[in-house]
Amino acid sequence: MTFARSPLVLISWLLAHGHVRVHSSVVRGSPGSDTSRQAQLTPASSKDGKGRLRGVVAEHHLDNATALHTTGKTAGGMPCQCDLGQNGWLPSRSTLPKCIFIDLGAANGNTFQDFMKGKYGPVTNCPSGGQWEATLVEANPRFDAPLKNIQVTYPEKVHASSSTAAYMCEAKTTFYLDTTSHAHNYWGSSMSSNHADVQKSGKQAVTVPTVNILRLLYESATPADYVILKMDIEGSEWDVLPCLARSASANLIDRLLVEIHPQGWGNAGTSQQQLDQAIGALRAKGVDIPAYHSQTL
């Protein structure tokens, strides 16, 4: 059995392996959280709401009016705005279907190790006889060395973007470091100065480039791939998800594992209603979005 877009294959695989640990609220550390509960996942639809095959980018929309490239943050704290596409983006030309694991907020690679251990399904079940690739994006320089070691261990399979923040456009950004949460692998580093762990750490900051998640998807994945996108970016999901929901690149995602943090940690001013609408739009595209809590160690 392989990772594939056939509903019958997905049903069989997910029934056997499709469990992730969740808690009753996806805001980490919230009252009433229950990490012992498990939610049974259901397969995504094979077609989107307009009848197109799942994962097919029918048209790569260029919307340069929404692209703002700057080297400093805007008044709202954003380094740049939603960039849906540029002429310089090159679609993936890979002809070998595979699993693609994209880890946004990769830390020292702990979630990648979960992927390799089969937490999201046996890697041997990936298309083309177990073929896979992974991209690990992490802004905290503390994790540069372990991510480089993973890349060396899996040459040509793991692509580490260390000291790089996951976002919805390309720019330079201020990134605040969590220096106090030793027991939790410094999980609170964030683009937001409002983050509680950032404030506990005295708002220590570095300047790092951002990678556009939309471009990353467009240039690395094809409709034949099985794409898992894990997003644990400490509040920036409030900025990124509405942009992602507007993008044709979102059609390439099969499963989105996103941890939602407090609204005040976002920089775009996204309301709860706007976030809910974005998640609904992604689900309408056929993206499977289970409740998710990222393990830090």
Secondary structure, DSSP 8 states (H G I E B T S, - for coil): ----S-HHHHHHHHHHH-EEE--SSSSTT-TT--TT-EEE-----SB-TTS-BTT--S-----GGG-B--SS--TTS-SSB-----TT-------S--EEEEEES-TTTHHHHHHHTTTTS-GGGSHHHH-EEEEEEE--GGGHHHHHHHHHHSTTTEEEEET-EEESS--EEEEE---S-GGGTTTT-BS-TT-HHHHHTT--EEEEEEEEHHHHHHHH--TTSEEEEEE--TTTHHHHHHHHHH-GGGGG-SEEEE----GGG-SS---HHHHHHHHHHHHHTT-B---------
